[in-house]
Amino acid sequence: MINNRNAQMSYEESLMLLDIQKLQFAIYDLALFLDTHPNDPVALYRHNMFTEQLMQLRNAYEARYGILSIMGNESGDTWRYINSPWPWER
């Protein structure tokens, strides 16, 4: 059965998810580099900058489309994660 939610994903939502994936990849890649070059100021600056950008983008995505993972930023007096489409249903 094809999930209708996937077919209904907006162009803007898919671009936001792609940007989240790009930032996550860059952060992990820089973290691996920093494991062997811990004193590289440029790599550390970029890691921190990308981490901040990712946090802002995830917060914007979750406010608009729902929580991405169980580790998401949940607020309010209800547990919204169970009511949103699961991350693999997006």
C-alpha positions as CSV (number, residue, x, y, z in Angstrom):
1,M,0.0,0.0,0.0
2,I,1.4,3.4,-1.0
3,N,1.4,6.0,1.8
4,N,-0.7,9.0,0.8
5,R,1.3,11.2,3.1
6,N,4.4,10.8,1.0
7,A,2.6,11.8,-2.1
8,Q,1.3,14.9,-0.3
9,M,4.6,16.1,1.0
10,S,5.1,19.7,0.0
11,Y,8.0,20.9,-2.0
12,E,9.1,23.2,0.8
13,E,8.9,20.3,3.3
14,S,11.0,18.1,1.1
15,L,13.6,20.9,0.7
16,M,13.7,21.4,4.5
17,L,14.3,17.7,5.0
18,L,17.1,17.7,2.4
19,D,18.7,20.6,4.1
20,I,18.5,18.8,7.5
21,Q,20.2,15.8,5.9
22,K,23.0,17.9,4.4
23,L,23.7,19.6,7.7
24,Q,23.7,16.3,9.6
25,F,26.1,14.8,7.1
26,A,28.4,17.8,7.3
27,I,28.3,17.7,11.2
28,Y,29.2,14.0,11.3
29,D,31.9,14.4,8.7
30,L,33.5,17.3,10.6
31,A,33.2,15.4,13.9
32,L,35.2,12.5,12.3
33,F,37.8,15.1,11.1
34,L,38.0,16.7,14.6
35,D,38.7,13.2,16.1
36,T,42.0,13.3,14.4
37,H,42.5,17.1,14.2
38,P,41.1,18.4,17.5
39,N,42.9,21.7,17.4
40,D,41.7,22.8,13.9
41,P,40.0,26.1,14.6
42,V,38.3,26.2,11.1
43,A,36.8,22.7,11.5
44,L,35.6,23.5,15.0
45,Y,34.1,26.8,13.9
46,R,32.3,25.1,11.0
47,H,31.1,22.2,13.2
48,N,29.6,24.7,15.7
49,M,28.1,26.8,12.9
50,F,26.5,23.8,11.2
51,T,25.2,22.5,14.6
52,E,23.5,25.8,15.3
53,Q,22.0,25.9,11.8
54,L,20.7,22.4,12.2
55,M,19.1,23.2,15.5
56,Q,17.3,26.2,14.0
57,L,16.2,24.3,11.0
58,R,15.0,21.3,13.0
59,N,13.0,23.6,15.3
60,A,11.5,25.4,12.3
61,Y,10.6,22.0,10.6
62,E,9.1,20.6,13.8
63,A,7.0,23.7,14.5
64,R,5.6,23.5,11.0
65,Y,5.4,19.8,10.1
66,G,5.7,17.8,13.3
67,I,8.4,16.1,15.3
68,L,11.2,14.4,13.4
69,S,12.2,11.9,16.1
70,I,11.5,10.8,19.6
71,M,14.5,13.1,20.6
72,G,12.6,16.1,19.1
73,N,11.9,19.2,21.0
74,E,8.5,18.4,22.5
75,S,6.6,21.2,24.3
76,G,3.1,21.6,25.6
77,D,0.9,19.4,27.7
78,T,0.4,16.6,25.2
79,W,2.7,14.1,23.6
80,R,2.4,15.1,19.9
81,Y,4.9,12.6,18.6
82,I,2.4,9.7,18.6
83,N,-0.2,11.8,16.7
84,S,2.1,13.0,13.9
85,P,3.0,10.8,10.9
86,W,6.0,8.6,11.8
87,P,9.3,9.9,10.3
88,W,9.4,7.2,7.7
89,E,5.8,8.1,6.7
90,R,6.8,11.6,5.7
